Amino acid sequence: MAKYNSSLVFDKIEFTRKGFKNENELTFKLQVQVGLAEDGMYKVTLVLNGTKAEEYDIVIGLSGFFEIENQDQLEDQLLQNLINKNAVAILMPYLRSELTLLTAQPDTDSVVLPIFNINKMLEK
């Protein structure tokens, strides 16, 4: 059985006010980046870029650093699923929470991201 060791950091948090509360909808794009860090750990980064027209722009970047013990004993497909899907699923609640916290500002409606189907999202 594979075991995770991980660390988590926010790389970027920005909230730029452009106007007052309005009825426009928040539109956002979520990017997922997977790679290797210098120390050989896997680095998985989520970046959310959002805009609520005439009200605010928001950027949240979050990285997780994951080490998988005994990965040489895992099949490639299982290893890829652990990194690409499970690591994203581990990070997503932190991203959702930070978005809600940042949008809980005076004269702004707090935003709660819906639950994502990580498998379906990563297939696209």
C-alpha positions as CSV (number, residue, x, y, z in Angstrom):
1,M,0.0,0.0,0.0
2,A,1.3,3.4,-0.9
3,K,1.8,6.1,1.8
4,Y,1.7,9.8,1.2
5,N,3.9,12.3,2.9
6,S,3.0,15.8,2.0
7,S,3.3,19.6,2.6
8,L,1.0,22.3,1.4
9,V,1.6,26.0,0.7
10,F,-0.3,28.9,-0.8
11,D,1.9,30.4,-3.6
12,K,-0.4,33.4,-4.4
13,I,-3.4,35.0,-3.0
14,E,-4.8,38.1,-4.6
15,F,-8.1,39.9,-4.3
16,T,-8.5,43.1,-6.4
17,R,-11.6,45.2,-5.9
18,K,-12.9,46.8,-9.1
19,G,-16.3,48.0,-8.0
20,F,-19.3,47.4,-5.7
21,K,-21.4,44.3,-5.2
22,N,-23.5,43.5,-8.2
23,E,-25.5,40.7,-9.8
24,N,-22.8,39.6,-12.2
25,E,-21.7,35.9,-12.0
26,L,-18.2,34.9,-10.9
27,T,-16.5,33.2,-13.8
28,F,-13.3,31.2,-13.1
29,K,-10.8,28.9,-14.7
30,L,-9.0,26.2,-12.7
31,Q,-5.5,25.0,-13.8
32,V,-3.8,21.9,-12.6
33,Q,0.0,21.5,-13.0
34,V,1.9,18.4,-12.0
35,G,5.7,18.0,-12.0
36,L,8.7,17.1,-9.9
37,A,10.2,19.5,-7.3
38,E,13.9,19.8,-6.9
39,D,14.0,17.3,-4.0
40,G,12.3,14.6,-6.0
41,M,8.9,15.1,-4.5
42,Y,5.9,15.5,-6.8
43,K,4.6,19.1,-6.9
44,V,0.9,19.5,-7.7
45,T,-0.3,23.1,-8.2
46,L,-3.8,24.4,-8.4
47,V,-4.4,27.9,-9.7
48,L,-7.8,29.5,-9.7
49,N,-8.3,32.7,-11.7
50,G,-11.7,34.3,-11.2
51,T,-13.5,37.5,-12.3
52,K,-16.8,38.9,-11.1
53,A,-17.3,41.6,-13.7
54,E,-17.2,45.2,-12.4
55,E,-16.7,43.9,-8.8
56,Y,-13.4,42.0,-8.3
57,D,-10.7,39.7,-9.7
58,I,-9.3,36.9,-7.6
59,V,-6.2,34.6,-8.0
60,I,-5.4,31.7,-5.7
61,G,-2.4,29.5,-6.2
62,L,-1.9,26.4,-4.0
63,S,0.9,23.8,-4.2
64,G,1.2,20.5,-2.6
65,F,4.5,18.6,-2.3
66,F,4.0,14.8,-2.2
67,E,6.3,11.9,-1.5
68,I,5.0,8.4,-2.2
69,E,6.8,5.7,-0.3
70,N,7.7,2.5,-2.1
71,Q,6.7,4.0,-5.4
72,D,9.0,1.7,-7.3
73,Q,6.7,-1.1,-6.2
74,L,3.6,0.5,-7.8
75,E,2.3,0.1,-11.3
76,D,2.6,3.2,-13.4
77,Q,-1.1,3.7,-13.7
78,L,-1.6,3.5,-10.0
79,L,1.2,6.0,-9.4
80,Q,-0.2,8.4,-12.0
81,N,-3.7,8.2,-10.4
82,L,-2.2,8.9,-6.9
83,I,-0.4,12.0,-8.2
84,N,-2.9,13.3,-10.8
85,K,-6.2,12.6,-9.0
86,N,-5.7,11.9,-5.3
87,A,-3.2,14.8,-4.8
88,V,-5.7,17.2,-6.5
89,A,-8.5,15.8,-4.4
90,I,-6.4,16.5,-1.3
91,L,-5.7,20.1,-2.3
92,M,-9.2,21.0,-3.5
93,P,-10.8,21.6,0.0
94,Y,-8.1,24.1,0.9
95,L,-8.7,26.0,-2.4
96,R,-12.4,26.0,-1.8
97,S,-12.0,27.3,1.7
98,E,-9.6,30.1,0.7
99,L,-12.0,31.3,-2.0
100,T,-14.8,31.4,0.5
101,L,-12.7,33.3,3.0
102,L,-11.5,35.8,0.4
103,T,-14.9,36.5,-0.9
104,A,-16.4,37.0,2.6
105,Q,-15.6,40.7,2.4
106,P,-17.8,43.7,3.1
107,D,-20.3,44.4,0.3
108,T,-19.4,41.1,-1.4
109,D,-21.3,37.8,-1.6
110,S,-19.3,34.9,-0.2
111,V,-18.6,32.2,-2.9
112,V,-18.6,28.5,-2.2
113,L,-17.2,26.4,-5.1
114,P,-19.3,23.4,-5.9
115,I,-17.9,19.9,-5.3
116,F,-15.9,18.8,-8.3
117,N,-15.7,15.4,-9.8
118,I,-11.9,15.3,-9.9
119,N,-11.8,12.3,-12.3
120,K,-14.1,13.9,-14.8
121,M,-12.4,17.3,-14.5
122,L,-8.9,15.8,-15.2
123,E,-10.2,13.8,-18.2
124,K,-10.9,17.1,-20.0
